[in-house]
């Protein structure tokens, strides 16, 4: 991985973290109480997306940790 890829991955990591936070803070709670989120996703769908995002975040964090300057 070169510096440009590192920067792109760092930006992507920020976007994934933002998406995860929105899911956890807004969509999850809305779906928990109403049965569906504002986008129409069910609670189970939101839980699944949260797990996928957490996996992607972990993978990117490991790649970034392994980068040698």
MARBA-3410 file (N, C-alpha, C, O; in Angstrom, 1 decimal):
69
0.9,-1.2,0.0,0.0,0.0,0.0,0.9,1.2,0.0,1.8,1.3,0.8 ~ 0.6,2.2,-0.9,1.4,3.4,-0.9,0.6,4.5,-0.1,-0.4,4.2,0.5 ~ 1.2,5.7,0.0,0.7,6.7,0.8,-0.7,7.2,0.3,-1.6,7.5,1.1 ~ -0.9,7.2,-1.0,-2.2,7.6,-1.6,-3.3,6.6,-1.1,-4.4,7.0,-0.7 ~ -3.0,5.3,-1.2,-3.9,4.3,-0.8,-4.2,4.4,0.7,-5.3,4.2,1.1
-3.2,4.7,1.4,-3.3,4.9,2.9,-4.3,6.0,3.2,-5.2,5.8,4.0 ~ -4.1,7.1,2.5,-5.0,8.3,2.7,-6.4,7.9,2.3,-7.4,8.3,2.9 ~ -6.6,7.2,1.2,-7.9,6.8,0.7,-8.6,5.9,1.7,-9.8,6.1,2.0 ~ -7.8,5.0,2.3,-8.4,4.1,3.3,-8.7,4.8,4.5,-9.7,4.5,5.2 ~ -7.9,5.8,4.9,-8.2,6.6,6.1,-9.5,7.4,5.9,-10.3,7.4,6.8
-9.7,7.9,4.7,-10.9,8.6,4.4,-12.1,7.7,4.5,-13.2,8.0,5.0 ~ -12.0,6.5,3.9,-13.0,5.5,3.9,-13.4,5.1,5.3,-14.5,4.9,5.6 ~ -12.3,4.9,6.1,-12.6,4.5,7.5,-13.4,5.6,8.2,-14.3,5.2,9.0 ~ -13.1,6.8,8.0,-14.0,7.9,8.6,-15.4,7.8,8.1,-16.3,8.0,8.9 ~ -15.6,7.6,6.8,-17.0,7.4,6.3,-17.7,6.3,6.9,-18.9,6.4,7.2
-17.0,5.1,7.0,-17.6,3.9,7.6,-18.0,4.2,9.1,-19.1,3.8,9.5 ~ -17.1,4.8,9.8,-17.4,5.1,11.2,-18.6,6.1,11.3,-19.4,5.9,12.2 ~ -18.7,7.1,10.5,-19.8,8.0,10.5,-21.1,7.2,10.2,-22.1,7.4,10.9 ~ -21.1,6.4,9.2,-22.3,5.6,8.9,-22.7,4.7,10.0,-23.9,4.5,10.3 ~ -21.7,4.0,10.7,-22.0,3.2,11.8,-22.6,4.0,12.9,-23.6,3.5,13.6
-22.1,5.1,13.2,-22.6,6.0,14.3,-24.1,6.4,14.0,-24.9,6.3,14.9 ~ -24.3,6.7,12.7,-25.7,7.1,12.4,-26.7,5.9,12.6,-27.8,6.0,13.1 ~ -26.2,4.7,12.1,-27.0,3.5,12.3,-27.3,3.3,13.8,-28.4,3.0,14.1 ~ -26.3,3.3,14.6,-26.4,3.0,16.0,-27.2,4.1,16.7,-28.1,3.8,17.6 ~ -27.0,5.3,16.4,-27.7,6.4,17.1,-29.1,6.7,16.7,-30.0,7.0,17.5
-29.3,6.6,15.4,-30.6,7.0,14.9,-31.5,5.8,14.4,-32.6,5.5,14.9 ~ -31.0,5.1,13.4,-31.8,4.1,12.7,-32.1,2.9,13.6,-33.2,2.4,13.6 ~ -31.1,2.5,14.4,-31.3,1.4,15.4,-32.5,1.7,16.3,-33.4,1.0,16.6 ~ -32.4,2.9,16.9,-33.4,3.3,17.9,-34.7,3.5,17.3,-35.7,3.1,17.9 ~ -34.8,4.1,16.1,-36.1,4.3,15.5,-36.7,2.9,15.2,-37.9,2.7,15.4
-35.9,2.0,14.6,-36.4,0.7,14.3,-36.8,-0.1,15.5,-37.7,-0.9,15.5 ~ -36.1,0.1,16.6,-36.3,-0.6,17.9,-37.7,-0.2,18.4,-38.5,-1.1,18.8 ~ -38.1,1.1,18.3,-39.4,1.5,18.8,-40.5,1.5,17.8,-41.6,1.2,18.2 ~ -40.2,1.7,16.5,-41.3,1.7,15.5,-41.4,0.4,14.7,-42.4,0.1,14.1 ~ -40.3,-0.4,14.7,-40.3,-1.6,14.0,-39.6,-1.5,12.6,-39.3,-2.5,12.0
-39.3,-0.2,12.3,-38.6,0.0,11.0,-37.9,1.4,11.2,-38.3,2.2,12.0 ~ -36.9,1.6,10.4,-36.1,2.9,10.4,-36.8,3.9,9.4,-37.7,3.5,8.8 ~ -36.2,5.1,9.4,-36.7,6.1,8.5,-36.5,5.7,7.0,-37.2,6.1,6.1 ~ -35.5,4.8,6.8,-35.3,4.3,5.4,-36.1,3.1,5.1,-36.1,2.6,4.0 ~ -36.8,2.6,6.1,-37.7,1.4,5.9,-37.0,0.1,6.3,-37.6,-1.0,6.1
-35.8,0.1,6.8,-35.1,-1.1,7.2,-35.6,-1.6,8.5,-36.0,-0.9,9.4 ~ -35.7,-2.9,8.6,-36.1,-3.5,9.9,-35.0,-3.5,10.9,-33.8,-3.3,10.5 ~ -35.3,-3.8,12.1,-34.3,-3.9,13.2,-33.2,-5.0,12.8,-32.0,-4.7,13.0 ~ -33.6,-6.1,12.3,-32.7,-7.2,12.0,-31.8,-6.7,10.8,-30.6,-7.0,10.8 ~ -32.3,-6.0,9.9,-31.5,-5.5,8.8,-30.5,-4.5,9.2,-29.3,-4.5,8.8
-30.9,-3.7,10.2,-29.9,-2.7,10.7,-28.9,-3.4,11.5,-27.7,-3.0,11.4 ~ -29.2,-4.4,12.3,-28.2,-5.1,13.1,-27.2,-5.8,12.2,-26.0,-5.8,12.4 ~ -27.7,-6.4,11.1,-26.8,-7.0,10.1,-25.9,-6.0,9.5,-24.7,-6.3,9.3 ~ -26.4,-4.8,9.1,-25.5,-3.8,8.5,-24.5,-3.3,9.5,-23.4,-3.0,9.1 ~ -24.9,-3.2,10.8,-23.9,-2.8,11.8,-22.8,-3.8,11.9,-21.6,-3.4,12.0
-23.1,-5.1,11.9,-22.1,-6.1,11.9,-21.2,-6.0,10.7,-19.9,-6.2,10.9 ~ -21.7,-5.8,9.6,-20.9,-5.7,8.3,-20.0,-4.5,8.4,-18.8,-4.7,8.1 ~ -20.5,-3.4,8.8,-19.7,-2.2,9.0,-18.6,-2.4,10.0,-17.4,-2.0,9.8 ~ -18.9,-3.0,11.1,-17.9,-3.3,12.1,-16.8,-4.1,11.6,-15.6,-3.9,11.9 ~ -17.1,-5.1,10.8,-16.1,-6.0,10.1,-15.2,-5.2,9.2,-14.0,-5.4,9.1
-15.8,-4.4,8.4,-15.1,-3.6,7.4,-14.2,-2.6,8.1,-13.0,-2.4,7.7 ~ -14.7,-2.0,9.2,-13.9,-1.0,10.0,-12.7,-1.8,10.6,-11.5,-1.3,10.5 ~ -12.9,-2.9,11.2,-11.8,-3.7,11.7,-10.7,-4.1,10.7,-9.5,-4.0,11.0 ~ -11.2,-4.5,9.5,-10.3,-4.8,8.5,-9.4,-3.6,8.0,-8.2,-3.7,7.8 ~ -10.1,-2.5,7.8,-9.3,-1.3,7.4,-8.4,-0.8,8.5,-7.2,-0.4,8.2
-8.8,-0.9,9.8,-7.9,-0.5,10.9,-6.6,-1.4,10.9,-5.5,-0.9,11.1 ~ -6.8,-2.7,10.6,-5.6,-3.6,10.6,-4.7,-3.2,9.4,-3.5,-3.3,9.5 ~ -5.3,-2.9,8.2,-4.5,-2.6,7.1,-3.7,-1.3,7.4,-2.5,-1.2,7.0 ~ -4.4,-0.3,8.0,-3.7,0.9,8.3,-2.6,0.8,9.4,-1.6,1.4,9.3 ~ -2.9,-0.1,10.3,-1.9,-0.4,11.4,-0.6,-1.0,10.8,0.5,-0.8,11.3
-0.8,-1.8,9.7,0.3,-2.5,9.1,1.1,-1.6,8.1,2.2,-2.1,7.6 ~ 0.7,-0.4,7.8,1.3,0.4,6.9,2.7,0.9,7.5,2.8,1.3,8.6 ~ 3.7,0.8,6.6,5.1,1.2,7.0,5.4,2.5,6.4,5.3,2.7,5.2 ~ 5.8,3.5,7.2,6.2,4.8,6.7,7.6,4.7,6.2,8.1,5.8,5.7
END
